[in-house]
């Protein structure tokens, strides 16, 4: 194998970073004195999904992802949820007490470290809140009782209840960070942590430039409209919006932040009316708004009832009426298989996962063993960057599986990123990485000569800072062969430290 020229690394990483999948979603909690609505755009590459009912009394066990104790609980409340990943792993939903929980992507999420606490995965976390609690306050009181270990998604959560309380929950550095809001105080959320989004909003005077592909631009649009006269705050006249007006206003705002073109686009939009226990939704393939009143679903929430579902893209959902059907295990398994394949988790056994979800319903369910297709094939990779400088500009990094990946300027899917250096150390996590051997490279952008490559002195010393797995350094202007960069990722959790030279 040949040596890798030093000057090749920076252009490679810039191409890798530019080619990564856009990850989005937009949400807000809109409040008046007599109305609380949570609105959400689900933006993704896959539109297939189910709206599913879940009855009281379901006994759930979290799917085993690692050594330790998967959480167990029994549902106190019935709920209706949107899912692409089967029973008990929703992207969001509402329970009969009026609690709503939704999620959005946040790239620098770092869930709980290894601990002795029982755990759920990142989407089971949503189902557990809807099963067990009727208010935001109850959710916040229970945050430290269980750990969260992710299957794939790096997400933060937005919650609201019928009292008008709401909160955003973000996992940063392995700890839950809560930003709650009292009745009458609206909240907005896209894909950066709230504190950074809010800082940018203030610095730009409420007008963050860009297009809807920009997380910050969408945040600015939501924040600006929640501060306008559309949704009033305490002390202002209450518009007393009717359910129809609430729907119209919520969907109009979601339309303003929607992604309407390309494979990655807004797949469905939801308006939850918490005071009345209603939700309304539309999809990108059918803009007819469909309404669901939770009171009408009470028979489905009775203990022992089988789950019902609506396929969001079904041809018979072209009208405003809804036809609920019994959910068969085969329907559940087919949904999991399509979604997990789309997530890059094609080695997961969809049957094993579906039967595990079905176990709480009795019948033909079967809990997955601690060693299963997921634990055999996927790992959690934690990258620790030692920067030791407060002003390096932007640092980019990439995870590569083969020398061909390097030569073709290709990172593994989701395996490239970057951050602006403002502190001595950073962490970044890849959940659900296929086990194997990988090379990781990180390079300082914004070099002195602006020529998009690493410059070096005549004696081979690099002028831009970089880090390569296994502590690889350049010798006389070149790196050792690529196979020396590779590190094994075979354990459940693999930490790798990269120190910049």
C-alpha positions in Angstrom: 0.0 0.0 0.0 1.2 3.5 -0.8 1.7 6.4 1.5 -1.1 9.0 1.7 0.0 12.5 0.7 -0.6 15.0 3.4 -2.1 17.6 1.2 -4.9 15.3 0.2 -6.7 15.1 3.5 -8.4 18.5 3.8 -10.2 18.5 0.4 -11.4 15.0 1.1 -13.1 16.0 4.3 -14.7 19.0 2.8 -16.3 16.8 0.1 -17.4 14.2 2.7 -19.0 16.8 4.9 -20.8 18.5 2.0 -22.3 15.1 0.9 -24.0 14.2 4.2 -27.7 13.7 4.5 -29.7 16.7 5.5 -31.4 16.1 8.9 -34.3 18.3 9.8 -37.8 18.7 11.4 -39.5 21.7 12.9 -41.8 22.1 15.9 -43.3 24.7 18.2 -45.7 25.0 21.1 -48.2 27.7 20.5 -50.2 29.1 23.4 -53.0 31.5 24.3 -54.8 31.8 27.6 -57.3 29.1 26.4 -55.5 27.1 23.8 -52.3 25.1 23.6 -51.2 23.5 20.4 -48.0 21.6 19.6 -47.2 21.6 15.8 -44.6 19.4 14.1 -43.2 18.8 10.6 -41.6 15.4 10.1 -38.9 15.8 7.5 -37.2 12.6 6.3 -36.3 10.4 3.3 -39.1 7.9 4.0 -42.8 8.6 4.0 -44.1 5.2 5.0 -45.7 5.3 8.5 -48.5 4.2 10.7 -50.8 6.1 13.1 -51.2 3.5 15.9 -53.4 3.2 19.0 -52.0 1.7 22.2 -54.3 0.6 25.0 -53.9 0.8 28.8 -52.3 -2.1 30.5 -49.7 -3.0 27.9 -46.6 -4.4 29.7 -43.5 -3.3 27.9 -39.8 -4.2 28.1 -37.2 -2.1 26.4 -35.3 -3.9 23.6 -31.9 -5.1 24.8 -29.1 -3.0 23.3 -26.2 -3.6 25.7 -25.3 -5.3 29.0 -27.6 -4.0 31.7 -31.2 -4.0 32.5 -33.8 -3.0 29.9 -36.6 -0.9 31.5 -40.0 -2.5 32.2 -43.3 -0.6 32.7 -47.0 -1.0 32.3 -49.1 1.6 30.5 -51.5 3.7 32.6 -52.8 5.7 29.7 -53.9 4.9 26.2 -52.2 6.8 23.4 -52.1 7.4 19.7 -48.7 7.7 18.0 -46.9 8.2 14.7 -44.3 5.5 14.0 -42.1 4.1 11.4 -40.4 1.6 13.7 -43.3 -0.5 15.1 -45.2 -0.6 18.4 -43.6 1.3 21.3 -41.0 3.1 19.2 -42.9 6.2 18.0 -41.6 9.5 16.7 -44.3 11.3 18.7 -47.9 11.2 19.8 -50.6 12.1 22.4 -52.1 10.3 25.3 -55.6 10.4 26.7 -54.5 12.7 29.5 -53.5 15.4 27.0 -49.7 14.9 27.1 -47.9 15.3 23.8 -44.3 14.2 23.2 -42.4 14.8 19.9 -38.8 14.5 18.8 -36.4 16.2 16.3 -32.8 15.5 15.3 -30.0 17.2 17.2 -26.5 16.3 15.9 -24.5 16.7 19.1 -26.8 14.6 21.3 -25.0 12.4 23.7 -27.3 10.2 25.7 -26.6 8.5 29.0 -23.2 7.0 29.7 -23.0 3.4 30.9 -24.6 3.1 34.3 -26.4 0.7 36.6 -29.8 2.2 35.7 -32.4 0.4 33.6 -32.7 1.9 30.2 -34.9 2.5 27.2 -33.8 3.4 23.6 -34.4 6.9 22.3 -37.9 6.2 20.8 -39.1 3.9 23.6 -38.4 6.9 25.8 -41.3 8.7 24.1 -43.7 5.7 24.5 -42.8 5.4 28.2 -43.7 9.0 28.9 -47.0 8.7 27.0 -47.7 5.4 28.8 -46.9 6.6 32.3 -47.5 10.3 32.7 -50.2 12.8 32.2 -48.3 16.1 32.5 -44.9 17.7 31.6 -44.2 18.0 35.3 -44.5 14.3 35.9 -42.1 13.6 33.0 -39.5 16.0 34.4 -39.8 14.5 37.9 -38.9 11.1 36.4 -36.0 12.0 34.1 -33.2 10.6 36.3 -35.0 7.3 37.0 -33.8 5.6 33.7 -31.0 5.9 31.3 -31.3 6.4 27.5 -29.2 4.4 25.0 -29.8 5.0 21.4 -30.4 2.6 18.5 -29.6 5.2 15.9 -31.2 8.6 16.4 -29.6 11.7 18.0 -32.7 13.6 19.0 -34.1 16.1 21.4 -37.7 16.2 22.6 -40.4 18.8 22.9 -43.4 18.2 25.2 -46.6 20.0 26.2 -49.7 19.2 28.2 -53.3 20.4 28.6 -52.4 22.8 31.4 -50.2 24.9 29.0 -46.9 23.7 30.4 -44.2 22.7 27.9 -40.5 21.8 27.8 -37.6 20.9 25.6 -35.4 18.1 26.8 -31.9 17.7 25.3 -29.2 15.2 26.2 -25.8 16.9 26.1 -22.6 15.3 27.5 -24.7 12.4 28.8 -27.0 14.5 31.0 -30.6 15.7 30.4 -30.9 19.5 30.0 -34.4 20.9 30.5 -35.7 24.2 29.1 -39.3 24.5 30.4 -42.0 27.1 29.8 -45.0 28.1 31.8 -48.5 28.5 30.4 -48.7 31.3 27.9 -45.0 31.1 26.9 -44.4 29.7 23.4 -41.5 27.5 22.5 -39.8 26.7 19.1 -37.4 24.0 18.1 -35.5 22.8 15.1 -32.2 20.9 15.0 -29.6 22.9 17.0 -29.8 23.0 20.8 -32.1 25.7 22.0 -29.5 27.9 23.6 -27.5 28.2 20.3 -30.6 28.7 18.2 -31.8 31.5 20.6 -28.4 33.2 20.6 -28.4 33.3 16.8 -32.0 34.5 16.8 -31.1 37.5 19.0 -27.9 38.3 17.1 -29.8 38.5 13.8 -32.6 40.6 15.3 -35.2 37.9 14.7 -34.5 37.6 11.0 -32.1 34.7 10.4 -31.3 34.6 6.7 -31.4 31.5 4.5 -33.8 28.9 3.2 -35.8 26.2 4.9 -32.9 23.8 4.5 -31.3 25.9 7.2 -32.1 24.8 10.7 -31.5 28.3 12.0 -33.7 29.9 9.4 -36.6 27.7 10.2 -36.1 28.4 13.9 -36.1 32.1 13.3 -39.4 31.8 11.3 -41.1 29.9 14.1 -39.8 32.2 16.8 -40.8 35.3 15.0 -44.4 34.1 14.4 -44.9 33.0 18.0 -43.9 36.5 19.0 -46.3 38.2 16.6 -50.0 38.8 17.1 -50.9 35.4 15.8 -50.5 33.8 19.2 -51.0 36.1 22.2 -49.2 36.0 25.5 -50.6 36.7 29.0 -52.0 40.2 29.3 -53.1 40.4 25.7 -56.6 39.8 24.4 -57.2 36.0 23.9 -58.3 35.2 20.4 -60.2 32.1 21.7 -59.3 30.2 18.5 -61.8 27.5 17.5 -60.4 24.1 16.6 -60.7 24.9 12.9 -58.9 28.2 13.4 -56.2 26.5 15.5 -55.7 23.9 12.7 -55.6 26.5 10.0 -53.1 28.7 11.9 -50.9 25.7 12.9 -50.7 24.2 9.4 -50.1 27.7 7.8 -47.0 28.1 10.1 -45.8 24.6 9.3 -46.2 25.3 5.6 -43.8 28.2 6.0 -41.0 26.0 7.3 -41.7 22.9 5.1 -39.2 21.2 2.8 -41.2 20.6 -0.4 -38.7 19.3 -2.9 -36.3 16.4 -3.2 -36.0 13.0 -1.6 -35.5 14.6 1.8 -38.7 16.6 2.4 -41.6 17.2 4.9 -43.4 13.8 4.9 -46.2 14.7 7.3 -47.4 17.7 9.3 -49.2 17.5 12.7 -51.2 19.9 14.8 -52.0 18.7 18.3 -54.8 20.6 20.1 -54.1 19.7 23.7 -57.0 21.4 25.4 -59.6 19.5 23.3 -57.6 16.2 23.1 -57.5 16.4 19.3 -54.9 16.0 16.6 -54.9 16.7 12.9 -52.4 15.7 10.2 -51.7 15.8 6.5 -49.0 14.1 4.4 -46.9 15.2 1.5 -48.9 12.8 -0.8 -52.3 13.8 0.5 -52.9 17.4 1.7 -56.4 16.6 2.9 -56.4 17.4 6.7 -57.5 14.4 8.8 -58.8 14.9 12.4 -58.5 12.5 15.3 -60.5 13.1 18.5 -59.0 11.0 21.3 -62.4 10.8 23.0 -63.6 8.7 20.0 -60.7 6.3 20.5 -61.6 5.4 24.1 -62.9 2.0 23.2 -59.5 1.3 21.6 -57.7 2.3 24.8 -59.5 -0.2 27.0 -57.2 -2.8 28.6 -56.8 -5.9 26.4 -57.8 -4.2 23.1 -55.6 -5.0 20.1 -53.8 -2.1 18.6 -55.4 -0.3 15.6 -53.6 1.5 12.9 -53.9 3.7 9.8 -51.3 3.5 7.1 -50.5 7.1 6.4 -49.9 6.4 2.7 -52.8 4.0 2.2 -55.0 4.7 -0.9 -58.2 4.6 1.1 -56.9 7.6 3.2 -57.4 10.0 0.3 -60.5 11.5 2.0 -60.8 13.3 5.4 -62.4 10.2 6.9 -60.2 7.6 8.6 -60.6 3.8 8.6 -58.9 2.1 11.6 -57.8 -1.5 11.1 -56.5 -4.1 13.5 -52.7 -4.2 13.4 -51.3 -7.6 12.6 -47.8 -8.6 13.7 -46.9 -9.0 10.0 -47.9 -5.3 9.4 -45.7 -4.3 12.3 -42.8 -6.4 11.1 -43.0 -5.0 7.5 -42.9 -1.4 8.8 -39.8 -2.2 10.9 -38.0 -3.9 8.0 -38.5 -0.9 5.7 -37.6 1.7 8.2 -34.5 0.0 9.6 -33.2 -0.7 6.1 -33.7 3.0 5.4 -31.8 3.9 8.6 -28.8 1.8 7.5 -29.6 -1.0 10.0 -30.2 -3.7 7.4 -28.7 -6.4 9.5 -31.3 -6.0 12.2 -33.8 -9.0 12.3 -37.2 -7.3 11.8 -39.0 -10.4 13.0 -36.9 -10.5 16.3 -37.7 -6.8 16.9 -41.4 -7.0 16.1 -42.0 -10.1 18.2 -40.3 -8.3 21.1 -42.7 -5.4 20.7 -45.6 -7.8 20.5 -44.7 -9.6 23.7 -46.5 -7.0 25.9 -49.7 -7.7 24.1 -49.6 -11.4 24.8 -50.3 -13.9 22.0 -47.4 -14.7 19.8 -44.9 -12.2 21.2 -41.4 -13.2 22.3 -38.9 -11.0 24.1 -35.5 -10.7 22.3 -32.5 -12.2 24.1 -29.5 -10.0 25.3 -27.5 -11.2 22.3 -29.6 -10.4 19.2 -29.0 -9.3 15.7 -28.6 -5.7 16.7 -26.0 -6.3 19.5 -24.1 -8.7 17.2 -23.8 -6.3 14.3 -23.9 -2.7 15.7 -21.9 -0.6 18.2 -21.8 2.9 19.7 -18.7 4.8 18.7 -17.7 7.8 20.8 -15.2 10.2 19.4 -13.3 12.4 21.9 -11.5 15.4 20.4 -8.6 16.9 22.4 -8.2 20.4 20.8 -6.3 22.3 23.4 -7.0 25.6 21.8 -9.8 28.2 21.9 -9.5 29.6 18.4 -8.9 27.0 15.6 -11.9 28.0 13.5 -13.9 25.0 12.1 -12.8 21.4 12.6 -14.1 18.7 10.3 -13.9 15.0 10.7 -14.9 11.8 8.8 -15.2 8.1 9.5 -14.1 5.8 6.7 -14.4 2.1 6.4 -12.0 1.2 3.5 -9.2 2.6 1.5 -11.6 2.8 -1.4 -13.8 5.0 0.7 -10.8 7.3 1.1 -9.9 7.3 -2.5 -13.5 7.8 -3.6 -13.9 10.7 -1.1 -16.7 8.9 0.8 -17.4 8.7 4.5 -19.7 6.1 5.9 -23.4 7.3 5.9 -23.7 9.8 8.6 -20.1 9.6 9.5 -18.9 13.1 8.7 -19.4 16.3 10.7 -17.7 19.3 12.1 -17.9 22.0 14.8 -16.5 25.4 15.5 -13.8 25.2 18.1 -14.6 27.2 21.2 -13.3 24.9 24.0 -10.4 22.4 24.7 -12.4 19.2 24.1 -15.5 17.9 22.4 -17.4 14.6 22.1 -19.4 13.2 19.1 -21.3 9.9 19.1 -22.2 7.6 16.2 -25.1 5.3 17.3 -25.8 2.1 15.4 -22.4 1.9 13.6 -21.9 -1.4 11.9 -19.1 -3.3 13.7 -15.8 -3.5 11.8 -12.6 -1.5 11.4 -12.6 2.2 10.7 -10.3 5.1 10.1 -11.1 8.5 11.5 -9.5 11.8 10.4 -10.1 15.3 11.7 -8.6 18.4 10.1 -8.7 22.2 10.8 -10.5 24.2 8.1 -9.8 27.8 7.4 -6.1 27.5 6.7 -3.7 30.4 6.4 -3.5 30.4 2.6 -7.1 29.5 2.0 -6.1 26.9 -0.6 -8.4 24.1 0.8 -5.5 21.8 1.7 -3.0 21.3 4.5 0.2 23.3 3.9 3.5 22.2 5.3 7.0 23.5 5.6 9.9 22.3 3.4 10.9 19.8 6.1 7.3 18.3 6.2 5.8 19.9 9.2 2.0 20.6 8.8 0.8 24.2 9.2 -2.8 23.2 9.8 -3.7 21.0 12.8 -5.1 17.5 12.3 -5.8 14.2 14.1 -5.8 10.6 12.7 -6.9 7.5 14.5 -4.2 5.4 16.2 -2.2 8.7 16.7 -1.0 8.6 13.1 1.3 11.5 12.2 2.8 12.6 8.9 6.4 11.9 8.1 8.1 14.1 5.5 4.8 15.3 4.1 3.1 11.9 3.9 1.0 9.6 6.1 1.6 5.8 6.7 -0.5 3.4 4.7 -4.2 3.5 5.2 -4.5 0.1 6.9 -2.4 1.5 9.8 -5.2 4.1 10.5 -7.8 1.4 11.1 -9.2 0.8 14.6 -11.5 -2.1 15.6 -15.1 -1.2 16.5 -16.3 -4.5 17.9 -17.4 -3.9 21.5 -20.8 -2.5 22.5 -19.4 0.9 23.2 -16.0 2.0 21.7 -14.4 5.3 22.8 -11.7 6.7 20.6 -9.6 9.8 21.5 -8.2 12.0 18.7 -5.6 14.6 19.8 -4.7 17.3 17.3 -1.1 17.6 16.3 
